[in-house]
Amino acid sequence: MESKRSTPHTYLPPYSIRLLHLNADIPHSNAGELLVVPLNEAPPYYALSYCWGRPGENADILIGGTLISIQVQLDVAIQRLRALAATTTDRLDPPLTYVWIDSICINQHNAQERSAQVQMMGTIYARAIRTLVWLGPEF
């Protein structure tokens, strides 16, 4: 699969969100696909809160065939989420299929969208099954 460096973000209608549908196939390089859904019709999803790490420490990740740059800490967190999604576990019910991550699910290059999504963040977190917290691999 040829990757391109641009944005995986399609148009986001009002009162809608993007969810990352995790690819649990660990050997596959594509981390997942972005799904656009009205917030009040979203499938069960987890929200991720994470430690940003040092500025400038970035990694490239493939989302829907598009290469994007994210914080290294977030890359490690997504690798861990994919591993969790790939295993059967009693720790997460329902299974870890969809996750909302602000820096991926919000188009950071669109100021209007970013502003609208930030205003909805309270509701986005409140509707999540759980908020997962990633402090880093060393914790």
N, CA, C and O atoms as CSV, one atom per row, in Angstrom:
chain,resi,resn,atom,element,x,y,z
A,1,MET,N,N,0.837,-1.162,0.000
A,1,MET,CA,C,0.000,0.000,0.000
A,1,MET,C,C,0.890,1.237,0.000
A,1,MET,O,O,1.773,1.371,0.847
A,2,GLU,N,N,0.664,2.112,-0.921
A,2,GLU,CA,C,1.440,3.338,-0.991
A,2,GLU,C,C,0.830,4.347,-0.031
A,2,GLU,O,O,-0.388,4.525,0.000
A,3,SER,N,N,1.669,5.002,0.747
A,3,SER,CA,C,1.170,6.003,1.692
A,3,SER,C,C,1.423,7.394,1.131
A,3,SER,O,O,2.315,7.600,0.308
A,4,LYS,N,N,0.635,8.322,1.585
A,4,LYS,CA,C,0.790,9.713,1.178
A,4,LYS,C,C,0.794,10.561,2.434
A,4,LYS,O,O,0.113,10.236,3.406
A,5,ARG,N,N,1.539,11.624,2.422
A,5,ARG,CA,C,1.598,12.507,3.578
A,5,ARG,C,C,0.670,13.687,3.293
A,5,ARG,O,O,0.996,14.584,2.516
A,6,SER,N,N,-0.481,13.662,3.935
A,6,SER,CA,C,-1.441,14.759,3.829
A,6,SER,C,C,-2.313,14.700,5.069
A,6,SER,O,O,-1.799,14.711,6.188
A,7,THR,N,N,-3.622,14.639,4.887
A,7,THR,CA,C,-4.513,14.545,6.028
A,7,THR,C,C,-5.540,13.443,5.798
A,7,THR,O,O,-6.073,13.310,4.696
A,8,PRO,N,N,-5.816,12.663,6.819
A,8,PRO,CA,C,-6.842,11.626,6.686
A,8,PRO,C,C,-8.233,12.173,7.002
A,8,PRO,O,O,-9.205,11.419,7.048
A,9,HIS,N,N,-8.324,13.492,7.221
A,9,HIS,CA,C,-9.570,14.088,7.678
A,9,HIS,C,C,-10.480,14.475,6.516
A,9,HIS,O,O,-10.099,15.245,5.635
A,10,THR,N,N,-11.682,13.928,6.537
A,10,THR,CA,C,-12.709,14.331,5.588
A,10,THR,C,C,-13.590,15.364,6.280
A,10,THR,O,O,-13.405,15.657,7.461
A,11,TYR,N,N,-14.541,15.909,5.544
A,11,TYR,CA,C,-15.448,16.920,6.089
A,11,TYR,C,C,-16.116,16.394,7.357
A,11,TYR,O,O,-16.533,15.237,7.416
A,12,LEU,N,N,-16.212,17.248,8.362
A,12,LEU,CA,C,-16.835,16.888,9.627
A,12,LEU,C,C,-18.092,17.743,9.817
A,12,LEU,O,O,-17.986,18.938,10.095
A,13,PRO,N,N,-19.293,17.140,9.668
A,13,PRO,CA,C,-20.531,17.898,9.843
A,13,PRO,C,C,-20.663,18.412,11.286
A,13,PRO,O,O,-20.020,17.884,12.193
A,14,PRO,N,N,-21.485,19.428,11.493
A,14,PRO,CA,C,-21.708,19.934,12.849
A,14,PRO,C,C,-22.196,18.811,13.783
A,14,PRO,O,O,-22.924,17.911,13.362
A,15,TYR,N,N,-21.787,18.881,15.035
A,15,TYR,CA,C,-22.183,17.930,16.088
A,15,TYR,C,C,-21.780,16.492,15.764
A,15,TYR,O,O,-22.415,15.541,16.219
A,16,SER,N,N,-20.725,16.348,14.981
A,16,SER,CA,C,-20.185,15.038,14.638
A,16,SER,C,C,-18.762,14.945,15.159
A,16,SER,O,O,-18.120,15.952,15.459
A,17,ILE,N,N,-18.283,13.706,15.260
A,17,ILE,CA,C,-16.898,13.469,15.676
A,17,ILE,C,C,-16.275,12.425,14.764
A,17,ILE,O,O,-16.964,11.720,14.026
A,18,ARG,N,N,-14.963,12.346,14.836
A,18,ARG,CA,C,-14.236,11.260,14.189
A,18,ARG,C,C,-13.798,10.300,15.281
A,18,ARG,O,O,-13.406,10.720,16.370
A,19,LEU,N,N,-13.866,9.032,14.988
A,19,LEU,CA,C,-13.352,8.002,15.885
A,19,LEU,C,C,-12.307,7.210,15.121
A,19,LEU,O,O,-12.454,6.954,13.926
A,20,LEU,N,N,-11.257,6.829,15.819
A,20,LEU,CA,C,-10.249,5.968,15.222
A,20,LEU,C,C,-10.695,4.530,15.420
A,20,LEU,O,O,-10.775,4.043,16.548
A,21,HIS,N,N,-10.983,3.858,14.317
A,21,HIS,CA,C,-11.306,2.431,14.353
A,21,HIS,C,C,-9.965,1.709,14.314
A,21,HIS,O,O,-9.310,1.645,13.274
A,22,LEU,N,N,-9.571,1.170,15.455
A,22,LEU,CA,C,-8.248,0.563,15.575
A,22,LEU,C,C,-8.095,-0.678,14.719
A,22,LEU,O,O,-9.002,-1.506,14.635
A,23,ASN,N,N,-6.956,-0.796,14.095
A,23,ASN,CA,C,-6.602,-1.992,13.353
A,23,ASN,C,C,-5.859,-2.905,14.326
A,23,ASN,O,O,-4.720,-2.622,14.697
A,24,ALA,N,N,-6.493,-3.985,14.735
A,24,ALA,CA,C,-5.897,-4.905,15.710
A,24,ALA,C,C,-4.928,-5.890,15.062
A,24,ALA,O,O,-4.324,-6.708,15.755
A,25,ASP,N,N,-4.778,-5.821,13.755
A,25,ASP,CA,C,-3.832,-6.683,13.045
A,25,ASP,C,C,-2.436,-6.076,13.218
A,25,ASP,O,O,-1.991,-5.269,12.401
A,26,ILE,N,N,-1.760,-6.476,14.285
A,26,ILE,CA,C,-0.504,-5.852,14.701
A,26,ILE,C,C,0.555,-5.779,13.592
A,26,ILE,O,O,1.181,-4.730,13.446
A,27,PRO,N,N,0.785,-6.828,12.810
A,27,PRO,CA,C,1.823,-6.709,11.784
A,27,PRO,C,C,1.488,-5.675,10.699
A,27,PRO,O,O,2.388,-5.197,10.008
A,28,HIS,N,N,0.233,-5.336,10.547
A,28,HIS,CA,C,-0.166,-4.380,9.516
A,28,HIS,C,C,0.283,-2.981,9.918
A,28,HIS,O,O,0.137,-2.597,11.078
A,29,SER,N,N,0.820,-2.225,8.988
A,29,SER,CA,C,1.353,-0.897,9.316
A,29,SER,C,C,0.269,0.155,9.508
A,29,SER,O,O,0.513,1.172,10.157
A,30,ASN,N,N,-0.929,-0.066,8.956
A,30,ASN,CA,C,-2.007,0.915,9.085
A,30,ASN,C,C,-2.614,0.808,10.490
A,30,ASN,O,O,-3.134,-0.244,10.863
A,31,ALA,N,N,-2.546,1.898,11.268
A,31,ALA,CA,C,-3.038,1.883,12.655
A,31,ALA,C,C,-4.556,1.802,12.735
A,31,ALA,O,O,-5.103,1.330,13.731
A,32,GLY,N,N,-5.234,2.257,11.696
A,32,GLY,CA,C,-6.687,2.229,11.700
A,32,GLY,C,C,-7.265,3.206,10.695
A,32,GLY,O,O,-6.552,3.800,9.886
A,33,GLU,N,N,-8.568,3.352,10.771
A,33,GLU,CA,C,-9.304,4.244,9.870
A,33,GLU,C,C,-10.103,5.243,10.695
A,33,GLU,O,O,-10.513,4.935,11.814
A,34,LEU,N,N,-10.325,6.424,10.160
A,34,LEU,CA,C,-11.172,7.399,10.836
A,34,LEU,C,C,-12.614,7.249,10.359
A,34,LEU,O,O,-12.884,7.166,9.161
A,35,LEU,N,N,-13.528,7.216,11.318
A,35,LEU,CA,C,-14.952,7.081,11.057
A,35,LEU,C,C,-15.633,8.368,11.507
A,35,LEU,O,O,-15.424,8.806,12.639
A,36,VAL,N,N,-16.435,8.979,10.656
A,36,VAL,CA,C,-17.189,10.185,11.003
A,36,VAL,C,C,-18.597,9.773,11.395
A,36,VAL,O,O,-19.284,9.088,10.637
A,37,VAL,N,N,-19.031,10.195,12.594
A,37,VAL,CA,C,-20.366,9.861,13.085
A,37,VAL,C,C,-20.952,11.044,13.847
A,37,VAL,O,O,-20.213,11.806,14.470
A,38,PRO,N,N,-22.290,11.205,13.801
A,38,PRO,CA,C,-22.910,12.190,14.688
A,38,PRO,C,C,-22.630,11.767,16.133
A,38,PRO,O,O,-22.713,10.582,16.459
A,39,LEU,N,N,-22.306,12.717,16.987
A,39,LEU,CA,C,-21.924,12.391,18.359
A,39,LEU,C,C,-23.007,11.594,19.071
A,39,LEU,O,O,-22.698,10.674,19.828
A,40,ASN,N,N,-24.270,11.934,18.841
A,40,ASN,CA,C,-25.359,11.231,19.541
A,40,ASN,C,C,-25.657,9.853,18.947
A,40,ASN,O,O,-26.508,9.137,19.475
A,41,GLU,N,N,-24.978,9.461,17.859
A,41,GLU,CA,C,-25.163,8.147,17.251
A,41,GLU,C,C,-23.861,7.335,17.241
A,41,GLU,O,O,-23.767,6.310,16.567
A,42,ALA,N,N,-22.871,7.799,17.987
A,42,ALA,CA,C,-21.561,7.152,17.971
A,42,ALA,C,C,-21.632,5.752,18.579
A,42,ALA,O,O,-22.356,5.530,19.549
A,43,PRO,N,N,-20.887,4.818,18.015
A,43,PRO,CA,C,-20.798,3.489,18.630
A,43,PRO,C,C,-20.039,3.618,19.954
A,43,PRO,O,O,-19.421,4.654,20.202
A,44,PRO,N,N,-20.072,2.602,20.801
A,44,PRO,CA,C,-19.309,2.671,22.047
A,44,PRO,C,C,-17.828,2.941,21.743
A,44,PRO,O,O,-17.218,2.259,20.918
A,45,TYR,N,N,-17.268,3.938,22.418
A,45,TYR,CA,C,-15.873,4.301,22.183
A,45,TYR,C,C,-15.198,4.675,23.497
A,45,TYR,O,O,-15.848,5.029,24.481
A,46,TYR,N,N,-13.883,4.586,23.477
A,46,TYR,CA,C,-13.047,5.012,24.588
A,46,TYR,C,C,-12.400,6.332,24.195
A,46,TYR,O,O,-12.137,6.568,23.015
A,47,ALA,N,N,-12.144,7.187,25.167
A,47,ALA,CA,C,-11.384,8.415,24.934
A,47,ALA,C,C,-9.988,8.195,25.509
A,47,ALA,O,O,-9.823,7.492,26.505
A,48,LEU,N,N,-9.001,8.792,24.884
A,48,LEU,CA,C,-7.630,8.657,25.367
A,48,LEU,C,C,-7.109,10.014,25.803
A,48,LEU,O,O,-7.156,10.988,25.051
A,49,SER,N,N,-6.616,10.061,27.020
A,49,SER,CA,C,-5.907,11.224,27.539
A,49,SER,C,C,-4.462,10.774,27.706
A,49,SER,O,O,-4.210,9.700,28.253
A,50,TYR,N,N,-3.513,11.576,27.246
A,50,TYR,CA,C,-2.126,11.121,27.253
A,50,TYR,C,C,-1.165,12.267,27.551
A,50,TYR,O,O,-1.476,13.442,27.357
A,51,CYS,N,N,-0.002,11.883,28.024
A,51,CYS,CA,C,1.084,12.820,28.284
A,51,CYS,C,C,1.756,13.146,26.949
A,51,CYS,O,O,2.145,12.237,26.216
A,52,TRP,N,N,1.893,14.410,26.636
A,52,TRP,CA,C,2.406,14.802,25.325
A,52,TRP,C,C,3.867,14.466,25.102
A,52,TRP,O,O,4.250,14.169,23.970
A,53,GLY,N,N,4.687,14.500,26.118
A,53,GLY,CA,C,6.108,14.263,25.911
A,53,GLY,C,C,6.809,15.541,25.498
A,53,GLY,O,O,6.249,16.633,25.594
A,54,ARG,N,N,8.037,15.393,25.038
A,54,ARG,CA,C,8.849,16.557,24.670
A,54,ARG,C,C,8.437,17.108,23.310
A,54,ARG,O,O,8.186,16.342,22.379
A,55,PRO,N,N,8.367,18.434,23.190
A,55,PRO,CA,C,8.072,19.032,21.879
A,55,PRO,C,C,9.124,18.629,20.850
A,55,PRO,O,O,10.314,18.554,21.154
A,56,GLY,N,N,8.673,18.378,19.653
A,56,GLY,CA,C,9.582,18.034,18.572
A,56,GLY,C,C,9.912,16.565,18.462
A,56,GLY,O,O,10.530,16.146,17.483
A,57,GLU,N,N,9.514,15.767,19.447
A,57,GLU,CA,C,9.735,14.321,19.358
A,57,GLU,C,C,8.529,13.702,18.680
A,57,GLU,O,O,7.548,13.349,19.335
A,58,ASN,N,N,8.607,13.572,17.372
A,58,ASN,CA,C,7.475,13.090,16.583
A,58,ASN,C,C,7.772,11.744,15.950
A,58,ASN,O,O,8.923,11.345,15.774
A,59,ALA,N,N,6.690,11.065,15.616
A,59,ALA,CA,C,6.760,9.790,14.902
A,59,ALA,C,C,5.707,9.841,13.796
A,59,ALA,O,O,4.713,10.558,13.910
A,60,ASP,N,N,5.927,9.091,12.748
A,60,ASP,CA,C,4.951,8.998,11.670
A,60,ASP,C,C,4.075,7.778,11.891
A,60,ASP,O,O,4.553,6.715,12.289
A,61,ILE,N,N,2.796,7.943,11.629
A,61,ILE,CA,C,1.835,6.856,11.787
A,61,ILE,C,C,0.937,6.846,10.554
A,61,ILE,O,O,0.651,7.889,9.966
A,62,LEU,N,N,0.506,5.669,10.180
A,62,LEU,CA,C,-0.372,5.503,9.026
A,62,LEU,C,C,-1.809,5.372,9.502
A,62,LEU,O,O,-2.141,4.445,10.241
A,63,ILE,N,N,-2.659,6.296,9.082
A,63,ILE,CA,C,-4.093,6.276,9.389
A,63,ILE,C,C,-4.838,6.269,8.062
A,63,ILE,O,O,-4.767,7.232,7.299
A,64,GLY,N,N,-5.544,5.197,7.793
A,64,GLY,CA,C,-6.295,5.112,6.544
A,64,GLY,C,C,-5.428,5.282,5.310
A,64,GLY,O,O,-5.894,5.805,4.298
A,65,GLY,N,N,-4.188,4.854,5.376
A,65,GLY,CA,C,-3.296,4.972,4.225
A,65,GLY,C,C,-2.621,6.316,4.106
A,65,GLY,O,O,-1.867,6.545,3.161
A,66,THR,N,N,-2.874,7.217,5.051
A,66,THR,CA,C,-2.261,8.539,5.037
A,66,THR,C,C,-1.258,8.648,6.172
A,66,THR,O,O,-1.579,8.342,7.320
A,67,LEU,N,N,-0.067,9.076,5.862
A,67,LEU,CA,C,0.995,9.225,6.844
A,67,LEU,C,C,0.830,10.561,7.564
A,67,LEU,O,O,0.813,11.616,6.930
A,68,ILE,N,N,0.707,10.511,8.901
A,68,ILE,CA,C,0.615,11.748,9.683
A,68,ILE,C,C,1.687,11.727,10.767
A,68,ILE,O,O,2.160,10.664,11.170
A,69,SER,N,N,2.058,12.900,11.225
A,69,SER,CA,C,3.058,13.039,12.263
A,69,SER,C,C,2.364,13.266,13.597
A,69,SER,O,O,1.502,14.137,13.715
A,70,ILE,N,N,2.746,12.472,14.612
A,70,ILE,CA,C,2.174,12.605,15.945
A,70,ILE,C,C,3.303,12.573,16.973
A,70,ILE,O,O,4.439,12.230,16.643
A,71,GLN,N,N,2.991,12.929,18.209
A,71,GLN,CA,C,3.959,12.848,19.294
A,71,GLN,C,C,4.405,11.390,19.485
A,71,GLN,O,O,3.600,10.470,19.336
A,72,VAL,N,N,5.660,11.187,19.809
A,72,VAL,CA,C,6.195,9.840,20.038
A,72,VAL,C,C,5.403,9.137,21.138
A,72,VAL,O,O,5.094,7.952,21.014
A,73,GLN,N,N,5.070,9.855,22.215
A,73,GLN,CA,C,4.301,9.255,23.311
A,73,GLN,C,C,2.970,8.705,22.799
A,73,GLN,O,O,2.542,7.627,23.212
A,74,LEU,N,N,2.323,9.438,21.910
A,74,LEU,CA,C,1.042,8.983,21.370
A,74,LEU,C,C,1.234,7.767,20.476
A,74,LEU,O,O,0.403,6.859,20.480
A,75,ASP,N,N,2.304,7.741,19.722
A,75,ASP,CA,C,2.594,6.574,18.879
A,75,ASP,C,C,2.720,5.319,19.738
A,75,ASP,O,O,2.160,4.277,19.399
A,76,VAL,N,N,3.448,5.414,20.841
A,76,VAL,CA,C,3.621,4.266,21.744
A,76,VAL,C,C,2.277,3.881,22.355
A,76,VAL,O,O,1.976,2.696,22.497
A,77,ALA,N,N,1.471,4.876,22.716
A,77,ALA,CA,C,0.147,4.602,23.285
A,77,ALA,C,C,-0.736,3.865,22.284
A,77,ALA,O,O,-1.434,2.921,22.655
A,78,ILE,N,N,-0.715,4.280,21.029
A,78,ILE,CA,C,-1.533,3.629,20.005
A,78,ILE,C,C,-1.061,2.195,19.774
A,78,ILE,O,O,-1.879,1.298,19.575
A,79,GLN,N,N,0.243,1.979,19.800
A,79,GLN,CA,C,0.750,0.610,19.671
A,79,GLN,C,C,0.208,-0.267,20.805
A,79,GLN,O,O,-0.167,-1.419,20.587
A,80,ARG,N,N,0.172,0.292,22.009
A,80,ARG,CA,C,-0.343,-0.463,23.164
A,80,ARG,C,C,-1.841,-0.708,23.014
A,80,ARG,O,O,-2.318,-1.806,23.303
A,81,LEU,N,N,-2.590,0.302,22.563
A,81,LEU,CA,C,-4.037,0.134,22.354
A,81,LEU,C,C,-4.311,-0.947,21.313
A,81,LEU,O,O,-5.220,-1.759,21.482
A,82,ARG,N,N,-3.531,-0.957,20.246
A,82,ARG,CA,C,-3.708,-1.986,19.215
A,82,ARG,C,C,-3.440,-3.366,19.771
A,82,ARG,O,O,-4.148,-4.320,19.449
A,83,ALA,N,N,-2.407,-3.478,20.617
A,83,ALA,CA,C,-2.102,-4.763,21.240
A,83,ALA,C,C,-3.248,-5.203,22.152
A,83,ALA,O,O,-3.615,-6.377,22.170
A,84,LEU,N,N,-3.809,-4.259,22.905
A,84,LEU,CA,C,-4.962,-4.581,23.750
A,84,LEU,C,C,-6.163,-5.003,22.908
A,84,LEU,O,O,-6.876,-5.944,23.257
A,85,ALA,N,N,-6.377,-4.305,21.803
A,85,ALA,CA,C,-7.508,-4.628,20.929
A,85,ALA,C,C,-7.346,-6.007,20.301
A,85,ALA,O,O,-8.333,-6.667,19.975
A,86,ALA,N,N,-6.107,-6.435,20.134
A,86,ALA,CA,C,-5.840,-7.725,19.486
A,86,ALA,C,C,-5.999,-8.907,20.424
A,86,ALA,O,O,-6.110,-10.047,19.972
A,87,THR,N,N,-6.011,-8.650,21.714
A,87,THR,CA,C,-6.107,-9.740,22.679
A,87,THR,C,C,-7.491,-9.779,23.295
A,87,THR,O,O,-8.140,-8.745,23.453
A,88,THR,N,N,-7.929,-10.943,23.633
A,88,THR,CA,C,-9.186,-11.052,24.361
A,88,THR,C,C,-8.868,-10.812,25.815
A,88,THR,O,O,-7.996,-11.460,26.395
A,89,THR,N,N,-9.581,-9.882,26.390
A,89,THR,CA,C,-9.311,-9.509,27.768
A,89,THR,C,C,-10.609,-9.146,28.469
A,89,THR,O,O,-11.545,-8.635,27.854
A,90,ASP,N,N,-10.647,-9.413,29.737
A,90,ASP,CA,C,-11.812,-9.040,30.539
A,90,ASP,C,C,-11.701,-7.615,31.052
A,90,ASP,O,O,-12.639,-7.091,31.654
A,91,ARG,N,N,-10.553,-6.987,30.815
A,91,ARG,CA,C,-10.329,-5.650,31.354
A,91,ARG,C,C,-11.150,-4.578,30.657
A,91,ARG,O,O,-11.503,-3.577,31.279
A,92,LEU,N,N,-11.456,-4.762,29.405
A,92,LEU,CA,C,-12.189,-3.744,28.657
A,92,LEU,C,C,-13.485,-4.324,28.112
A,92,LEU,O,O,-13.475,-5.254,27.305
A,93,ASP,N,N,-14.578,-3.773,28.556
A,93,ASP,CA,C,-15.892,-4.210,28.091
A,93,ASP,C,C,-16.729,-2.973,27.814
A,93,ASP,O,O,-16.984,-2.207,28.742
A,94,PRO,N,N,-17.168,-2.742,26.585
A,94,PRO,CA,C,-16.992,-3.572,25.394
A,94,PRO,C,C,-15.549,-3.541,24.894
A,94,PRO,O,O,-14.732,-2.754,25.371
A,95,PRO,N,N,-15.251,-4.406,23.930
A,95,PRO,CA,C,-13.883,-4.487,23.416
A,95,PRO,C,C,-13.393,-3.140,22.881
A,95,PRO,O,O,-14.180,-2.279,22.486
A,96,LEU,N,N,-12.108,-2.993,22.882
A,96,LEU,CA,C,-11.469,-1.770,22.401
A,96,LEU,C,C,-11.474,-1.781,20.875
A,96,LEU,O,O,-10.596,-2.368,20.243
A,97,THR,N,N,-12.463,-1.130,20.302
A,97,THR,CA,C,-12.590,-1.058,18.854
A,97,THR,C,C,-12.431,0.376,18.367
A,97,THR,O,O,-11.688,0.646,17.423
A,98,TYR,N,N,-13.136,1.285,19.020
A,98,TYR,CA,C,-13.102,2.700,18.644
A,98,TYR,C,C,-12.497,3.517,19.768
A,98,TYR,O,O,-12.754,3.270,20.947
A,99,VAL,N,N,-11.690,4.493,19.384
A,99,VAL,CA,C,-11.084,5.390,20.369
A,99,VAL,C,C,-11.095,6.816,19.820
A,99,VAL,O,O,-10.887,7.045,18.629
A,100,TRP,N,N,-11.341,7.761,20.718
A,100,TRP,CA,C,-11.291,9.182,20.360
A,100,TRP,C,C,-10.017,9.755,20.947
A,100,TRP,O,O,-9.790,9.693,22.155
A,101,ILE,N,N,-9.186,10.316,20.073
A,101,ILE,CA,C,-7.913,10.924,20.470
A,101,ILE,C,C,-7.890,12.316,19.843
A,101,ILE,O,O,-7.911,12.453,18.620
A,102,ASP,N,N,-7.848,13.335,20.678
A,102,ASP,CA,C,-7.993,14.704,20.186
A,102,ASP,C,C,-7.057,15.052,19.036
A,102,ASP,O,O,-7.511,15.588,18.025
A,103,SER,N,N,-5.766,14.763,19.159
A,103,SER,CA,C,-4.819,15.203,18.135
A,103,SER,C,C,-4.938,14.440,16.815
A,103,SER,O,O,-4.388,14.871,15.802
A,104,ILE,N,N,-5.649,13.318,16.818
A,104,ILE,CA,C,-5.864,12.568,15.587
A,104,ILE,C,C,-7.277,12.783,15.054
A,104,ILE,O,O,-7.471,12.957,13.850
A,105,CYS,N,N,-8.251,12.773,15.938
A,105,CYS,CA,C,-9.647,12.839,15.507
A,105,CYS,C,C,-10.114,14.252,15.165
A,105,CYS,O,O,-11.144,14.429,14.515
A,106,ILE,N,N,-9.367,15.243,15.599
A,106,ILE,CA,C,-9.658,16.639,15.241
A,106,ILE,C,C,-8.629,17.070,14.208
A,106,ILE,O,O,-7.431,16.855,14.394
A,107,ASN,N,N,-9.084,17.667,13.137
A,107,ASN,CA,C,-8.175,18.196,12.119
A,107,ASN,C,C,-7.474,19.422,12.712
A,107,ASN,O,O,-8.059,20.503,12.787
A,108,GLN,N,N,-6.232,19.249,13.127
A,108,GLN,CA,C,-5.481,20.308,13.796
A,108,GLN,C,C,-5.121,21.460,12.860
A,108,GLN,O,O,-4.700,22.519,13.326
A,109,HIS,N,N,-5.279,21.274,11.554
A,109,HIS,CA,C,-4.953,22.310,10.577
A,109,HIS,C,C,-6.174,23.134,10.171
A,109,HIS,O,O,-6.067,24.029,9.332
A,110,ASN,N,N,-7.341,22.837,10.764
A,110,ASN,CA,C,-8.574,23.557,10.451
A,110,ASN,C,C,-9.040,24.259,11.722
A,110,ASN,O,O,-9.643,23.634,12.595
A,111,ALA,N,N,-8.759,25.559,11.826
A,111,ALA,CA,C,-9.049,26.318,13.053
A,111,ALA,C,C,-10.535,26.306,13.402
A,111,ALA,O,O,-10.891,26.209,14.577
A,112,GLN,N,N,-11.394,26.400,12.412
A,112,GLN,CA,C,-12.839,26.412,12.660
A,112,GLN,C,C,-13.295,25.062,13.239
A,112,GLN,O,O,-14.039,25.025,14.219
A,113,GLU,N,N,-12.852,23.978,12.639
A,113,GLU,CA,C,-13.204,22.656,13.159
A,113,GLU,C,C,-12.628,22.454,14.561
A,113,GLU,O,O,-13.316,21.975,15.462
A,114,ARG,N,N,-11.371,22.820,14.731
A,114,ARG,CA,C,-10.722,22.644,16.032
A,114,ARG,C,C,-11.484,23.392,17.128
A,114,ARG,O,O,-11.682,22.857,18.219
A,115,SER,N,N,-11.904,24.604,16.850
A,115,SER,CA,C,-12.662,25.396,17.817
A,115,SER,C,C,-13.993,24.733,18.155
A,115,SER,O,O,-14.362,24.651,19.326
A,116,ALA,N,N,-14.709,24.264,17.154
A,116,ALA,CA,C,-16.004,23.612,17.379
A,116,ALA,C,C,-15.833,22.322,18.179
A,116,ALA,O,O,-16.642,22.028,19.059
A,117,GLN,N,N,-14.788,21.551,17.879
A,117,GLN,CA,C,-14.565,20.293,18.584
A,117,GLN,C,C,-14.148,20.538,20.040
A,117,GLN,O,O,-14.560,19.799,20.934
A,118,VAL,N,N,-13.339,21.563,20.277
A,118,VAL,CA,C,-12.931,21.880,21.647
A,118,VAL,C,C,-14.159,22.239,22.481
A,118,VAL,O,O,-14.238,21.876,23.654
A,119,GLN,N,N,-15.105,22.941,21.892
A,119,GLN,CA,C,-16.340,23.287,22.610
A,119,GLN,C,C,-17.166,22.040,22.945
A,119,GLN,O,O,-17.948,22.056,23.896
A,120,MET,N,N,-17.002,20.976,22.184
A,120,MET,CA,C,-17.749,19.729,22.404
A,120,MET,C,C,-16.995,18.723,23.273
A,120,MET,O,O,-17.537,17.665,23.590
A,121,MET,N,N,-15.761,19.029,23.664
A,121,MET,CA,C,-14.926,18.034,24.341
A,121,MET,C,C,-15.524,17.522,25.642
A,121,MET,O,O,-15.358,16.345,25.963
A,122,GLY,N,N,-16.202,18.352,26.387
A,122,GLY,CA,C,-16.843,17.886,27.616
A,122,GLY,C,C,-17.829,16.773,27.328
A,122,GLY,O,O,-17.869,15.762,28.029
A,123,THR,N,N,-18.630,16.970,26.282
A,123,THR,CA,C,-19.620,15.961,25.887
A,123,THR,C,C,-18.935,14.734,25.295
A,123,THR,O,O,-19.357,13.605,25.545
A,124,ILE,N,N,-17.893,14.948,24.522
A,124,ILE,CA,C,-17.162,13.831,23.915
A,124,ILE,C,C,-16.616,12.913,25.006
A,124,ILE,O,O,-16.768,11.694,24.930
A,125,TYR,N,N,-15.982,13.499,26.022
A,125,TYR,CA,C,-15.452,12.688,27.121
A,125,TYR,C,C,-16.571,12.073,27.944
A,125,TYR,O,O,-16.458,10.925,28.374
A,126,ALA,N,N,-17.646,12.812,28.170
A,126,ALA,CA,C,-18.760,12.297,28.983
A,126,ALA,C,C,-19.437,11.101,28.322
A,126,ALA,O,O,-19.916,10.207,29.019
A,127,ARG,N,N,-19.486,11.068,26.995
A,127,ARG,CA,C,-20.150,9.973,26.283
A,127,ARG,C,C,-19.250,8.768,26.054
A,127,ARG,O,O,-19.721,7.709,25.637
A,128,ALA,N,N,-17.970,8.922,26.320
A,128,ALA,CA,C,-17.044,7.790,26.177
A,128,ALA,C,C,-17.365,6.741,27.239
A,128,ALA,O,O,-17.804,7.073,28.340
A,129,ILE,N,N,-17.144,5.487,26.899
A,129,ILE,CA,C,-17.325,4.396,27.861
A,129,ILE,C,C,-16.433,4.649,29.068
A,129,ILE,O,O,-16.870,4.600,30.217
A,130,ARG,N,N,-15.179,4.919,28.769
A,130,ARG,CA,C,-14.176,5.242,29.773
A,130,ARG,C,C,-13.157,6.163,29.127
A,130,ARG,O,O,-13.014,6.203,27.905
A,131,THR,N,N,-12.463,6.890,29.962
A,131,THR,CA,C,-11.300,7.624,29.497
A,131,THR,C,C,-10.077,6.836,29.936
A,131,THR,O,O,-9.869,6.596,31.125
A,132,LEU,N,N,-9.280,6.442,28.968
A,132,LEU,CA,C,-8.046,5.730,29.229
A,132,LEU,C,C,-6.934,6.763,29.369
A,132,LEU,O,O,-6.889,7.727,28.604
A,133,VAL,N,N,-6.053,6.580,30.317
A,133,VAL,CA,C,-4.963,7.526,30.559
A,133,VAL,C,C,-3.639,6.854,30.253
A,133,VAL,O,O,-3.346,5.767,30.750
A,134,TRP,N,N,-2.834,7.524,29.417
A,134,TRP,CA,C,-1.521,7.020,29.060
A,134,TRP,C,C,-0.480,8.003,29.590
A,134,TRP,O,O,-0.401,9.145,29.138
A,135,LEU,N,N,0.319,7.541,30.559
A,135,LEU,CA,C,1.371,8.376,31.130
A,135,LEU,C,C,2.729,8.076,30.503
A,135,LEU,O,O,3.682,8.833,30.684
A,136,GLY,N,N,2.814,6.987,29.778
A,136,GLY,CA,C,4.058,6.613,29.123
A,136,GLY,C,C,4.424,5.186,29.469
A,136,GLY,O,O,3.895,4.618,30.425
A,137,PRO,N,N,5.325,4.603,28.698
A,137,PRO,CA,C,5.687,3.203,28.903
A,137,PRO,C,C,6.458,2.961,30.193
A,137,PRO,O,O,6.493,1.833,30.684
A,138,GLU,N,N,7.069,3.987,30.746
A,138,GLU,CA,C,7.899,3.775,31.932
A,138,GLU,C,C,7.100,3.739,33.219
A,138,GLU,O,O,7.675,3.495,34.279
A,139,PHE,N,N,5.790,3.974,33.169
A,139,PHE,CA,C,4.973,3.954,34.385
A,139,PHE,C,C,4.299,2.622,34.577
A,139,PHE,O,O,3.573,2.432,35.552
